[in-house]
Amino acid sequence: MEKNVDQPMLVDQPILLKTFHCEEPLETFQSEDELDNLLEEKFFPKEGHLEDWQVLTHLLKVFIGTGILGLPSAVMHGGLILGPAILLLLGFVCMYNIKLLVDTAQNIRESLGINRISYSGISEYLFSVYGKRIGMLARYVTDCFLCTLQLGFCCVYVVFISHNLQAAAHILDVRIWMIIIFPFLLVLSLSVNIQKLAYLTMSGNVIALIGLGLIYQYLFSHVQLPLKLPNSNGVINACVAFGQIIYAFEGIAVVLPTENKLKTRESFRWILQITGCLVMFLYFSFAILGYLTFGDKTMGSISLNLPQTWLYQVLQLLYSLMVYFTYPLQLLVSVEIINSYCSSPKEPLSKLQEYLLRSSLVVTTCILAVFIPQLDHFMSLVGSVSGVAVGLILPPVLHTICYWNQGLSNISLVINIMIVIIGLFVSVVGTVSTVYSIMQRYTNLPHSTKPIGKF
């Protein structure tokens, strides 16, 4: 097997290679944005079968989810000037980190002579240079962040569905809607059949695109001049915006399995560049237009601000239905990660044990949603806690370790260190500020999505 000259030797390398060659779902599907890959692998298991335009379309598709609907709220929390500035900064950093992760994965694949490697596999391989236990610990930590991120998405989905149902029906409290949809989520999660739900999820992608077009049309026709909008809304609210923006950019893990499907991997770099430019333009324009249209009345999801006509009520119901059928597939990723540590190929979990695991996760996500019914704050909390680790901190750390003995330039080292510092800052202040805001709203305005005041 060929290895790069400067590639550090690992402890017990044959065992590591056995891990990397594993074809279990854990190795390939580890984040919300890899959901489509989970579906496609069931129907298109062949590697290297996609054209460049298909990969470009796929990468764009994974960024158009519930996260983009919350970006106008993020800009509102930051303010007319500070909000877009934060969006641009974190957006460029996240896109740059995608490049770092791709470069790191390509380097390791070439060194080991393998075709694919997962996010947690990269962590284990690189940290194993410091010992096998350190490598396994790095893998556990990465999987832990991925799993909590996934469960966080599920919690956001419960809140999202409840708010949109309430907005469409004009009755009941959002917490009551959470209780109502709980048994439906439980039944669907226990009886999930990927092949049957795949068609519904693919139809959901069409709904998302049509819905985004309808919302864009409304925003363009109702945008207002920013005469009374503040340039900033204070430190606390700006920190809440950090987490919301990171939540929207959680597409970093999808690049690894998507790149694997390209016929010619050499073209992946320019595909990433085009994707980054389009996503940044889409996010920035959507966030600005949404805030200019609704001002300080902007809600956690822009779909909740739409007028109550039959067209937009149907759109809210379709969004709820789309997320409902996506929920069990999101949950399945966490189940696979937890299952990989609780069982083995020789001793898999029994049906009863797996049902209990799924049920407990559904109950947990619904309980958390009931306690934190504010959509914008839940997005911010998920982004600040797990999203920052996966999207901001880990990629530059892994890239630095990988290229440390392979000519890592001083400029790249400084940039990586700065990104890690930004990630740590966003994680700490974002989490603290979001928790503080949740406590303030919980006692005063439990359903409000307006800024809590300047600090």
Residue pairs with C-beta under 8 A, 6 or more apart in sequence:
1 112
1 113
2 113
3 111
3 112
4 107
4 110
4 111
4 406
6 405
6 406
6 407
7 111
7 405
7 406
8 129
8 405
9 129
10 16
10 125
10 128
10 129
10 135
11 128
11 129
11 131
11 132
11 135
12 132
15 132
16 124
16 125
16 128
16 135
17 112
17 114
19 121
19 124
20 27
20 112
20 114
20 117
20 121
20 125
21 114
24 336
24 340
25 38
25 333
25 336
26 118
26 120
26 143
26 336
26 337
26 340
27 116
27 117
27 118
27 121
28 34
28 37
28 38
28 41
28 116
28 118
28 257
29 35
29 37
29 38
29 41
29 257
29 333
29 336
30 118
30 119
30 120
30 143
30 146
30 150
30 253
30 333
30 337
31 119
31 146
31 149
31 150
31 250
31 252
31 253
31 254
31 333
31 390
32 65
32 149
32 150
32 153
32 250
32 330
32 333
33 62
33 63
33 65
33 250
33 251
33 252
33 253
33 254
34 253
34 254
34 257
34 333
35 201
35 326
35 329
35 330
35 333
36 58
36 61
36 62
36 201
36 205
36 254
37 254
37 257
37 258
38 194
38 329
38 332
38 333
39 194
39 198
39 201
39 202
39 329
40 261
41 257
42 194
42 195
42 198
43 195
43 198
44 261
47 115
47 116
47 260
47 261
48 260
48 261
48 262
48 263
49 261
49 263
50 58
50 261
50 262
50 263
51 263
52 262
52 264
52 267
52 271
55 258
55 259
55 261
55 262
55 268
55 271
56 271
56 274
56 275
58 258
59 251
59 254
59 255
59 258
59 271
59 272
59 275
60 275
60 278
60 279
61 205
62 251
62 254
63 248
63 249
63 251
63 279
63 282
63 283
64 208
64 209
64 212
64 282
65 208
66 156
66 157
66 160
66 301
66 323
66 379
67 247
67 248
67 249
67 250
67 379
68 212
68 248
68 282
68 283
68 286
69 215
69 301
69 302
69 303
70 244
70 247
70 248
70 300
70 301
70 302
70 375
70 376
70 379
71 87
71 244
71 245
71 248
71 283
71 286
71 287
71 290
71 302
72 286
72 287
72 289
72 290
72 291
72 293
72 294
72 298
72 302
73 244
73 290
73 298
73 299
73 300
73 301
73 302
73 375
73 376
73 449
74 83
74 86
74 87
74 240
74 241
74 244
74 245
74 248
74 287
74 376
74 380
75 83
75 84
75 87
75 241
75 287
75 288
75 290
75 291
75 298
76 83
76 233
76 291
76 295
76 296
76 298
76 451
77 83
77 233
77 237
77 238
77 240
77 241
77 244
77 376
77 451
78 84
78 85
78 86
78 87
78 232
78 233
78 237
78 238
78 241
79 229
79 230
79 231
79 232
79 233
79 237
79 238
80 226
80 229
80 230
80 231
80 232
80 291
81 231
81 232
82 231
82 232
82 233
82 238
83 232
83 233
83 238
83 241
83 287
83 291
84 284
84 287
84 288
86 238
86 241
86 242
86 245
87 241
87 245
87 283
87 284
87 287
88 280
88 284
90 242
90 245
90 246
90 249
90 392
90 426
91 245
91 249
91 279
91 280
91 283
91 284
92 280
93 392
93 419
93 422
94 246
94 249
94 252
94 391
94 392
95 249
95 272
95 276
95 279
95 280
96 415
96 419
97 252
97 391
97 392
97 395
97 396
97 419
98 251
98 252
98 255
98 272
98 276
98 395
99 269
99 272
100 395
100 396
100 398
100 399
100 416
101 119
101 122
101 252
101 255
101 256
101 395
101 398
101 399
102 255
102 256
102 259
102 268
102 269
102 272
103 399
103 402
103 403
104 122
104 126
104 395
104 398
104 399
104 402
104 403
105 117
105 122
105 256
105 259
106 265
107 402
107 403
107 406
108 117
108 122
108 125
108 126
108 402
109 115
109 116
109 117
112 125
115 260
116 256
116 257
116 260
117 125
117 256
118 256
119 142
119 146
119 253
119 256
119 390
119 394
120 139
120 142
120 143
120 146
121 139
122 398
123 135
123 138
123 139
123 141
123 142
123 394
123 398
124 135
124 136
124 138
124 139
124 142
125 135
126 135
126 138
126 398
126 401
126 402
127 134
127 135
127 137
127 138
127 401
128 134
128 135
128 138
129 135
129 401
140 341
142 394
143 337
143 340
143 341
145 386
145 389
145 390
145 394
146 253
146 337
146 386
146 390
147 334
147 337
147 338
148 385
148 386
149 250
149 382
149 386
149 387
149 390
150 330
150 331
150 333
150 334
150 337
151 331
151 334
151 361
151 364
151 365
152 378
152 381
152 382
152 385
152 386
152 387
153 330
153 382
154 327
154 330
154 331
154 334
154 361
154 365
155 365
155 368
155 369
155 372
155 378
155 382
156 247
156 375
156 378
156 379
156 382
157 323
157 324
157 326
157 327
157 330
158 178
158 181
158 185
158 327
158 365
158 366
158 369
159 174
159 178
159 300
159 369
159 372
159 373
159 374
159 375
159 378
160 301
160 319
160 320
160 323
160 375
161 177
161 181
161 320
161 323
161 324
161 327
162 174
162 175
162 177
162 178
162 181
162 369
162 373
163 174
163 177
163 299
163 300
163 301
163 304
163 373
163 375
164 301
164 303
164 304
164 316
164 317
164 319
164 320
165 177
165 181
165 316
165 317
165 320
166 172
166 173
166 174
166 177
167 303
167 304
167 306
167 308
167 313
167 316
168 313
168 316
168 317
168 320
170 308
172 180
174 373
174 447
175 370
175 373
178 366
178 369
178 370
178 373
179 370
181 324
182 362
182 366
184 324
185 324
185 327
185 328
185 362
185 366
186 359
186 362
186 363
188 324
188 325
188 327
188 328
189 327
189 328
189 331
189 358
189 359
189 361
189 362
190 355
190 358
190 359
192 328
192 329
192 332
194 329
194 332
197 325
197 328
197 329
200 325
201 322
201 325
201 326
201 329
203 322
204 321
204 322
204 323
204 325
204 326
207 318
207 319
207 322
208 319
208 322
211 303
211 315
211 318
211 319
212 286
214 311
214 312
214 315
215 286
215 302
215 303
215 306
216 286
216 289
218 293
218 306
218 307
218 312
219 286
219 289
219 290
219 293
220 289
222 293
223 289
223 292
223 293
224 292
224 293
224 295
225 292
226 292
228 295
229 291
229 292
229 295
229 296
232 238
232 454
233 451
233 454
234 451
234 453
234 454
234 455
235 433
235 455
236 433
236 436
236 437
236 452
236 453
236 454
236 455
237 433
237 437
237 451
237 452
237 454
237 455
239 429
239 430
239 432
239 433
239 434
240 376
240 377
240 380
240 430
240 433
240 434
240 437
241 380
242 380
242 383
242 384
242 426
242 429
242 430
243 379
243 380
243 381
243 382
243 383
243 384
243 385
243 387
243 388
243 426
243 430
243 431
243 434
244 376
244 379
244 380
244 383
245 383
246 383
246 384
246 387
246 388
246 391
246 392
246 426
246 430
247 379
247 380
247 382
247 383
247 387
248 283
248 379
248 383
249 387
249 391
250 383
250 387
250 390
250 391
251 279
252 390
252 391
252 395
253 390
255 272
259 265
259 268
262 268
286 302
290 298
290 302
290 305
291 298
293 305
294 302
294 305
296 450
296 451
297 305
297 450
298 305
298 449
299 305
299 375
299 376
299 449
300 374
300 375
300 376
300 377
300 378
300 379
300 449
301 375
303 312
303 315
303 316
303 319
304 316
304 375
306 312
306 315
306 316
331 358
331 361
331 362
331 365
334 361
335 354
335 357
335 358
335 361
338 357
339 348
339 349
339 354
339 357
342 349
342 357
343 349
349 357
369 378
372 378
372 381
372 438
373 446
373 447
374 438
374 441
374 446
374 447
374 448
374 449
375 449
376 449
377 434
377 437
377 438
377 441
380 430
380 434
381 431
381 434
381 435
381 438
383 430
384 426
384 427
384 430
384 431
384 434
385 427
385 431
388 423
388 426
388 427
388 430
389 423
389 427
392 419
392 420
392 422
392 423
392 426
392 427
393 419
393 420
393 423
393 424
393 427
395 419
396 415
396 416
396 417
396 419
396 420
396 423
397 416
397 420
399 412
399 416
400 408
400 413
400 416
403 412
437 452
440 452
441 448
441 452
